[in-house]
Amino acid sequence: MPVVATERYGSLESWKYQLKDGVMERERESGNGGTTGKTIIGVFKSVFLPQGYPESVSGDYLQYQFWDTLQAFASSLSGTLATQASLRGVGVGNQEATVAAATITWLLRDGTGMLGRILFAWLKGNKLDSEAKKWRLVADVLNDIAMFMEILAPNFPTCFTLIVCSAGIFKSIVGVAGGATRAALTLHQARRDNMADISAKDGSQETLVNLAGLLVSLILIPLVTDNPLLTFVLFFLFTILHLCANYKAVRSVVMETLNEARLAIVLHQYLRDGRVLGPLEANHKEPVFLEFRRTVPIKLGVRLGELIYTSEDLNLAMKNNHKPFLIGVKRGSVCVCLGPDASVCDEIRAVCQAVCLCTVLHPVSPLEGALKQLSMSHSNNHWELVHESHKLMDQIFHPFLKALEVAGWQTSRTLLDWNEWRVEWKKKSS
């Protein structure tokens, strides 16, 4: 029979229409075993996965959600142990405890948490997009610390309020950092402007996990009641599972947008052997823990006064530089002033140049290739180093930018942490 039309539901199933005695008959095409909604698996997918999965989400979606679900389950069980300890600490089951004292303790904990939430969002809110992986992991570590403090608090009655208020501050940071970084990861996962759908389905997945955690908690509570040793043992087991799953979750994320860490990794590899790493390789090398070692900070989008002190400084900053940004080294930092007309490519170039300067000023390993040649121009005059770095960028940046696009990186938008200052300066007359 001749096929008149075909149809498919994403990549899940496809059908063909054939004419038989003037009547259209619908038949599933052979070799297609997908399901949309008529089986248990199909219903499960439609309830808990975004519409159009897997085409509507990033390639790392399933792996990330698996580890994220596992960590949420472990966190739910740890939270049950912490809640039980907190209730015991405020006097539940103690005839001598008063409702007023318990209420005041609870209000103080919530109040300090609210203040901590505002303070953290003010201090670190702009870092949560560019360093989403790091702060996602930090949030979960702080969450475990907060729950440990809550479990420990009843053993120190005189300091109980202080301990639970401190735990409340940590949990408030968890709420801000966890929610904001989750939004950043949702933006990365959305491939059809379907952030709302992905977020809603993530909420459904989390609710299902919490329900499973609730059922397991009903079994655990009778076992751990009046048994502090078992409480601590189970808490540490759940914490280990929680942290390991979180680490695997953030490691599974493959972001195609460039932040400072990923750009530095790709640039160093390119300067070493001329090869541009793809998003998968670079993301696997990206550090996911906050680093406290001494480095040369990069300050992007600073005020002119942070870089230029005199007219001589301005002339030196413009030497060999025809780009809409000024760059220099001041007070142990590499500072970049950005012009109002700078494009995304100009921003990428400025950060590449800043990364080169940082590497030369504070090398963590022996320098090779172009960076070694650049370091030879570094005596005690930082401006000479800056001038040579302009020449280096003139040579390598355009082929490097093209190689980034070929490797699969987004160059139309970045996650580079620019401040809002934009500077206009008088160009030298030619």
N, C-alpha and C positions, 0 to 999 in steps of 0.2 A: 504494500500500500504506500502511496506517495505521502511524504511528510510535508504538511502544510505550514507548520510553525513549531518552534521550540521555545521553551522557557526554563529558567533556572532560578533557584533561590540561593543567591550568593554562590558559595562553593559547596553547599551542602547537598543539593539535589538538582537534577535536571529532568525535564519531561519533554515529550514530543507529541504533537497532534497529527493524527492521520485521518484521512477520509475513508469511510467504509459505508458504501451504499448511501452516500450523501450525508452521513452523520459523522460529526467530529468525535474521534475517540482519543482519550488521553492515556499515554503509556509512559512509565518510567524508563529512561534510557538505561541500557545495560552498562554495567561497570560502575554504577553510581549507588553507593550504599549510605549516603547521608540521610539525616532525618531532621525535620524541622519542628514538629510539634505533636505527632501522633503517637510517639512512644514515650516511655519514661525518660530516656536519655534526651529526647527532643524537648520534652517539657522542662527538664532540668536546665538545659542550655538556654531556652527562651526566658526562664525565670532569673537565672543567675549570671548570664553572659550578655554583653552588649549586642544590640541588633547588628547583624552583618558580620559577627565574629567568624573567622579571624581577620577578614580584610579590613574591618573598620577600626582595628587597634594595631599597635606596634608589635613587632615580632617578639619582643621580650615580655609581652603581657602575661601569658599563661604561666611562665616560670616565676615571674615576680609575684603574681597572685597566689601561687601555690605556697611559696615561702612566707608571704605576708599573712595568709590564712593560718599557717602553722604557728607563726609567732603570736598572732592574735589569740589563738586557742590557749597557748601557754600563758600569755599575759592575763587572760580571763581567770585561769585557775589561781595564779599568783594573787590577783586582785581579790579573789574570794578569801584567801588566807589573811591578806592585809585588812580587809573590811572586818572580818571576825575579830582580829586583834584590836582594831580601833574601837569597835563597839564594846569590847571587854574593858578597854582602857577608860572609856568615858563612863563606865559604871553599869552597863547592862548585866543583870544578874547579881549585882551588888546592892544589898538592901540599904547600905549606908550612903550610897551615891544619891545626889539630888538632880532633879530635872534641870534646874537652873544652871548648875555647874556644867552639866553635859552640853546644854545649849550654848553657853558662853564659849566653851572650848570649840564647838563646831563652828560658831560664828567667827571666832578668831582665825581658825584655820581657813575658812572660805575667804575672809577679808584679806589676809596676807597673800593668799593665792591670787586674788584679783589684782592687787598691787604688783605682784611679781609678773603677771601676764602683761600688764601695761608697760612695765619697765623693760621687759625682755623684747617686746615688739618694737619699742622705741630704739633700743640699742642694736638689735641684730636683725630686724625685719628685712633690711635690704640685702642681707646675706643669704636668705632662705631660698631665693631663686637660683643664684649662681652656685651655691654649694648645697644643693638639696640633699644629695646622698649623705654628706657628712652630718648635717643637722638632723636628718632622719634617724641616723644611728645614735647620735647624741641624745635625741629625745627618748629613745627606748632605753638607753643606759640610765638616764635620769629617772625614768619611770620605775625601773627596777630598784634603784637606790631609794626612791621615795617609798615604795612598798616595803622594802627591808626596814626602813626607819619606822614605819607604822607597825610592823610586826614586833619590832624591838621596844617600842614606846611603853607598852604596859608593864615592862620589867623595871621601868624607871619612873615611878609615880610622881616624884617631885619635879621631874623635867618633862612630864608627858605633854603638856600644852606646847612647850617650846619645840619639842621634837615633831609633833604633828603639824605645827605651823610651818616648820622648815620643810617637811614633806609636802605640805600644800603649795609652797613656793615652787618646789621642783616639779610638782604635777602641773602647775600652771604653765611653766615653761614647756613641758611636754605637750600640753594642749595647743599652744601657739605653734611651736616648731613642728609637731606632728601633723597638725591640720594644714599648715602652710606648705610644708614640703609635699604632703599628699596631693595638694592642689597642683603643685609644680609637676609632679610625676603624672598626674592625670592629663595635664596639658600635653606632656610628651607622648602619652599612650594614645591620645585621640588622633585619629587619622582622617576623620570626616567631620570635623567640627562637632564631635559628639561628646564633649566633656560632661554634659549633664547626664547623659545615658550611662556613661562609664562610672561616674560618681554615684549614681543611683544604684547600679548593679553592685558596686563595691560595698555600698551600705547594706544591700541585701545579703551579700556574702558574709559581711562582718556580723550581721544579726544572726545568721544561721550558726556561725561559729560560736557566738556568745550563748546561743541557746544550747548548743552541745556542751559548752563549758558549764552552763548552769546545771545540766543534768549530771555531769560528772561531779560538780561541786556538792550536789545533794548526797552523793556517796562519801565524799571526802570529809564533810563537816563533822559527822558523828565520830570519825576516826581521829581527827586532830583536836577535838574539844578536850581541854585539860591535858593535852599532850604536847608541850612546847617543843620537845626534841623532834617529834615527827613533823611538826609544823615547819621547823627550820630545814629539816632534810628535804621535805617536799618542795619548799620554796626554792632552795638552791638548785634542785633538779629542774624545776620549771624555768628558773632564771637562765640556766645554761642552755636549755632548749630555746628559750625566747631570744637570747643574744645570738646564738648560732644561726637561727632562722632569719633573724634580722640582717646579719652579715651577708648571708647567701642572697637575701632579697635585694639589698642595695647593689651587691656585686652583679646581679643578673640584669640590672638596668643598663641599656645601651642607648645613650643619648647622642643624637646627631648634631646638637648645637654645641658651640664652643664656649667653654668657660676658661678661666685663666689656667687652671691645672691641665685640662685636656689640650689646650693650645700649646702650653709649654712642652708637654710630652711629645706632641706631633712635631713641633718645631725642632726640638733637640734631635729627634730621630732623623729629620730631613737634613739638618746640618751635619749629622754624623755620616750618613751614607746615601743621601739623596732620595730616600724612600719616605713616602707619606703613609702613616698608619691609618687604617680605616677606623670607623667608630667602634667596632667590636674590640680590636686590639688596644686602642687607646683607653677605652673605658675599663678594660681589665687591668690596665696599669695605673689608672687614676687612684690616688690615695683616698680612702673613705673615712679615715680617722683624722680628727683635728691634730695638727702638728704644732709642737711647741719649740722646735729647734730654731736656732738663730738663723734668720735669713735677711735679705735686703727687701724691705717692703716695697710694693708697687702701689702708688696712689694715683688713681685715674680720675680725671675731671677735677683737678684742684684749682684753687684760686691762683691768679697770676702771682700774687705776693708770696706764695709758698715756694715758687720756683725762681722768680726774678726779683733781685734786690736792687740792682743798679742798671743804668743804661748799657753798661758794658755787658752785663749778663744777658740782656735782651738781644744785643748784637751777636753774642756768642751762640745763643739759642737758635737764632735764625741762620747761622752760617751752615751752608750745605743742605739747608732744609727748605723745601718748597711745598711742604704739605700743610694742611690746616690743623696742625697741632705743634706744640712746643714740648720738648722733653729734656730733662736734665737730672742731675743727681744733687740733692740737697739734704743735709742733715741725716745722712745714712739711708735715704730713701730715693727711689726713682720716681720722679713726679712728672705727670703729663697734664698739660693744659690743652683742652680741646676747643677748636674753633666752632662757631655755630653752623658752618656749612660742611662739617665733616660727615662723610658717608660711613656706612657700616664697614666698608673695605678700609677706609682710613683708620677706623677704630681698631680693626684687626691688625693693621700694620703697626700702629702705635704700641699695642700690647706686645707684638712680636719683638719690636725694638727694645721695649722695656725688659722683656724676659732675657734677651741677649745681654743687656747691661747688668742685670742682676746676676746672671750666671758668671760673667767675667769678674764682677766685684766680689762675689762670694761663691767660688766654685766648690761643689760638694764632691767632685771627682775630677781627675785630670782632663783638661780641655783638649779638644781635638778639632782639626779642620779649621773652618772659618772662625770659630770662637777662639781658637788658639791664636790665630793671626790678629783677631780683634784685641785680645789681651795684651799683645805686644805694644799696642799704642797707648796702653794705660800706664802712665808714670804716676805723678802726683796730681796731674791735671785732669779732672773728670770731664771737662769740656772737650778735650782732645779725643777722649774715648767716645763721647757723644757724636762728635763730627765723623769719626770713622764708622760708627754704627749707622749713620745716615747713608754712607757709601755702601755698606754691606746690604742694607735694605733695598737700595736702588738695584743691586745686582740680583738678589734672590727673591724679592717679595712677589713679583708678578708670576713667575713660574710656580712658586709655592702656592699662591692663591688658586691658580688653575688646577694644580694637583689636589688641593683640598676638595674642590668641586667634583673632580673625577673620582676621588676616594669615597664620596658619599656624604661629605660634611655640608651642613647648611651655612651658606655665606651671606644670606639675605637678612638673617637675624642672629644675634649672639646672646649669651648669658654673661657677658663681661660686666664687671661690677663698676660701672661709671657713676661718679657723682654728677650733680646737676649744673655745676659751674661751666659756663661757656665764655670764652675770652676772644675778643677782637683786638688785634694789634696792627700797627702800621708796618707794612712791608717795606723792606729797604728799596729805595729807588734804584732801578737798574741803569 
